[in-house]
Amino acid sequence: MAKSFSAPSGDQRTVSRSLAALVFGLLIASWLANLPAAAQSGPEGSKANPLNAVVGVRATVPASARSAETLGQEREGGGVVIRPDGLVLTIGYLIMEAVETEIVEQNGRVVPADVVAYDYDTGFGLLRPLGRLGATAIELGDSGDLPERTRVLVAGPDGPSPALVVSRREFAGYWEYLLPDAIFTAPPYRSFGGAALIGADGRLLGIGSLIVADAATPGEQLPGNMFVPISALQPIMDDLLRDGRSAKAARPWLGLYTQEVRGHIFVSRVAPDGPAAKAGVAANVIVTAVGDKAVSDLSEFYRAVWDLGEAGVEVPLTLLDNVRGLREVVVTSGNRYDYLQLNPTY
């Protein structure tokens, strides 16, 4: 006989939630108890919980900003204190083009902040508080030594949540963004932007960037999050603190928002007044080649463009659309930093 199931009653749901909260509390307590002594000892020997480094981030962006339409004018997310002076690491799109930024401590106290840096290639952003923070700094870990199936903790504005690393792989974003060794975790964490990815030793392993539908394997449904690995920060840290951006030569930027559609590069949107728009490229076309290189996925497309040289180089594109058929267009690439309305203190 088939077993029948009925919806749980209100009392049953309350009990389930209580049990879930208890199990979660035990998981967090166990995680903290197993931290090495080095991760638990503060500067004066007091116990320093790595979760104390987690803060909130708020930013206000003017209506005239290039990213206002797509990312909004009021942005909120998370961040993590990474130095004793209160320097906060977050995801850059939260503070990109911001005219006002704030750090929100866990007790609700709000501290104004200045934007220190925004790095387009990695996606990292840095904030400096204009007052003393009560939060303690977290130690940076080694994300290069983070295999799949590792248990981790995600912490942000919604509190801490256990997770599992389900894949390490390349990530190509539609906004001309390529991360060679992204960290993907599951289950998904709702307030992912700027959330901290913390290892079992209490050290920071990554910063939250996105929620994705295929965290484990491209094309297969498993909701989760994508994190920028912390190992990408150290090589550019001095540049960010000194200049507000990496000292590497700027890659050529086209101002195209693209998607992979059945082995084709489909242009879904073109940045207004961007290099591609100025060359006459419009939405709803397919990019079939960059110069003499055929392209069928975003990674191929971006690398073919970047291999041509630095920002300012001419980029020959072969386009296909229903009206004109195949045609060639040469785009004089630009520097995305010049296009954005970034803080003049950069």
N, C-alpha and C positions, 0 to 999 in steps of 0.2 A: 504494500500500500504506500502510495506517495505521501511523504511527510508534508504537512501544510505549515505555512508560516504566516503569522499575523504581525501587523505593525506594533512596535513596542509602545507600551503605555507611557504616560508622562513620568510616572515613578521609575519605570525601567530606564527611560532615557536619562533621568537624573543620576541613577546608579551607574549607568554606563559612562557618563561624563565624569563622575567622581572617580571611578576606577581608572579611566584614561588619564585623568589629572594625577592620580597617585602613581601610576606606572611611569608617567613622564617625569614626575618629581624624583622618583627613585633613579631613573636613568641619568638625570642631571647630577644628582648627588653622587652617584657612582662615578660619573665622569670626572667630577671635581676631586673626589677622593683619590682617584688614580693618577692625578697630575703629578709629574716629578716635583721634587722639593724646590728645584730652581724656578719652576713656573709658579709656585705658590708663595714664595717668599718675596715680600716687598723690600724696598730699600732699607727699612729699619727692622727687618725680620718679621713684619706683620704679614698675615696671609693676604695675598693679592689675587683675587679672583679675576681671570682673564676677561670675564664678561663685563667687568667694570669699565673696560676700555670702550665699550660700545656706546655710541651716542646717536642722536638724530640730527639730520641736516635739513635745513629749509632754505630755499632760494627764491628770489623775485627777479623776474626777467622782463625787460620792457617789451611793449607790443611791437616795437620796430625791430627786435632781434630776429635774426635769420631763423632761429630754431623755435620761435614763439608759437608758430602755427602747429608744428608737429609735436613739440614736447610740452607746450603750455607755458604760461607766465608764472604760475605758482607751482613750485616743485618741492616734493618732500621725499625723504628717503633716510638711509642710514649712513653711518661712517664709523671709523674706529681710530682711537688715539694711538699713534705709533711712536711718539717721542715724549720725553718728560716735559718738554716745553708746551705740550698740548697740540702739536701738529696732528691734524685729522686727515686720514686717507679715506676717500670716497670714490664713487664712480663719477666720471667727469661730466656726463650729460646732465646731472642734477644741477651743477653750478656753471655750466657753459653759458656765457653771455650774461651772467647774473650781475645785477647792480647792487644787490643786497643779499647777504648770506648770514645765516644764524646756525649755531650749534645748540642742540637741545639735549641737556643732560637727563639722566634717567629719573631724577626727582622733579623734572619739569622746568628747571631753571634754564633760561635762554641767555646765551652769550653771543653777542655780535661777532662776526668773523670777516676776515679778508680772504679773497681768493689768492692763493699762492701760485697754483699751476693747473694747467689742463693739458694732457697729452693725448693727442688724437689717435696715435698708433696703438697704444695699449688701452686707452679709455680711462686711465686713472685721473683723479683730481685731488688737489691738496687744499686744505683750509687752515688758516692760522687764527685761533681765537684772540679776541681783543680784550680778554679778561682771563683770569685764572680758572681753570677747570678742576672740578672735583674728581673727574675720571682719571684712572691710572693707565699708563701706557702698556700696550701689549707687545710682546716680543715677536719679531718676524721669524717665520719658519722657513722650511725648504720645500717649496711646492714641487720641485723637480723630483723629489723622492716621495711622491704621493700616488700609489698605484690604485687601480680600480678595486672595488670591494672594500675600501677603507671606510671605517665609521668616522664621521666628523660631526661637528656641531655648526649650525647656521644661526647667527644671532643678529637681530636688527630691531627695528621699532616694534615688531610683534613679539619680542622676547626670543629666548633660545629654542631651537628645535633640532632634534637629532636627524641626521641624514646619512646617505651612503653615496660614495663616489661611484657612479655607474659607468663613466667613460672618460677618457682623456683623448682628445682629438682636435683637429683643426676646426675652426669656426669661421665661416664667411658671412658677414652681415651685408644687408642690401645697401648700406650707406657707404660703400667703398671701404670696408673694414675687414681685416683678416687677422685672426689671432691663431698663431701656429699650434699652441698647446693648451687649449681651453680645458677647464675642469667642469664636468657635468655631474650634478647630484640629483637625487630623488629621495623623498617626495618633494614636490614644489613648495617653496617658501613664498608667501604672498608679498611681503614687503622686501622684495629682492634687491632693489636698487641701493647699492652701497652697503649691503649686509656683509657681515664678517663671516668668513669660513675658517673655523678653528679646529686644529688637530687635537689628538688625544693628549699631546704634551702641553696644551694651552697656548700654542703659538699660532700666529696668523698665517693662513695658507692662501687666501684669495679674497677678492672683493666681488660682491654680487653685481651682475650686469643685467641678466634677462631671465624671463620665464620662457621655457621652450616646451614643445609638444613631444619631441623625440630625443630625450636626454641620453638614452643608452645607445641607440643606433639610428642614423639618419633614415627617416621615412617610416620608422616603426613607432607606434604610439606608446610613449612613457613620459608623462609630464614631469618636468623637473626644472632645474635652474642652471644657468651658465655663469661661471665665475672666472674672472681674470686672475691668473696665477700670480702670487706675490713675487715669484722669481723674476718677473718682468720689471719690477720696480727698481731693484738695486742698481742695475746698469745705468739707469737714467736719473737716479735720485739727485745727484749733485747738480745736474743740468736743470732739473725742475726747481730746485731751491734757488738756484742762481738766476735762471732766465725765464722760469715759468713754463718751459717746454723742453723737449729733447733737443740736443744740439745736432742730431742727425739731419742730413739734408732732407728737405720736405719732398715727399713723393708727389708725383703729378696727380692732380685731382680734377675730375671731369664734371662733377655735379650731377651724376646719374644715380637714380634709385632703381635697382634691378632685382629680378627674381629669376630663379632657375625654373623653367617650365618645360618638362619633357625633353631635357637635353638642349634647351635653348636659353639664351640670355635675353629676357624680356624687360624692356624699359617701362616701368610703371609710372615713374614721375621724373621730372627734370627740375633741378634747383633753379628758381627764378634768377635771372642775371648771372647764372653760373657759366663756366666755360662751354659746356655742351649746348646750353640754350643760346649763347651768342653765336655758336657755329650752325644754328638752325636745326639742332636735334630736338625732336618732340617726343612725347610719351607714345606708347603703343607701337613701338618698333622693336625689332630683334637685332641684337648685335651678333653677327656671325663670325667676325674676324677682327683682330687688331693687327694692322699691317698685313703680313703674310701668314699670321698665326690664327688658325681656326680656334674658336673658343666655344665650349659647351657647358661650362659651369663657372660659378663666381670666382673660385680660386684661380682658375686658368685665366679668366678675364683680367682680374686685378694684377696678377703677376706679369701678364703680357704687357699691360700698360706701364707698370712700374719698371720693367726691364728696359724701357726706352730711355730712361734718364730721370732727372730731377724735375720738380715743378717748373713749368714753363715750356717743357718740351712739347713738340707737336705730336699728336696722337692720331694716326690714320685709322678710321673705323669703317667697316663694311656693315651697312644697315639693310634690313629687309622689312618692307611694310606692304600692305595690301594695295596701296595706291601707286607708289613709284617702283615697286619691286626692289631689286638690288641696287644700291648706290653707295658711293664712297664719300665720306666726310672727314675733313681734317679738323681736329679740335686742338686749339692751343690751350694746353692744360694750365691750371692755376694752383695756387697754394690755399688750402682750406683755411688756414689761420688768417689769411688776408681777407677772406670772404666773410668770416664770422665777425661779429661785433664784440670782441673780447675786451675784458677789463683793461683800461689803458695802463694800469700798474704792471701789466705783464712786460 
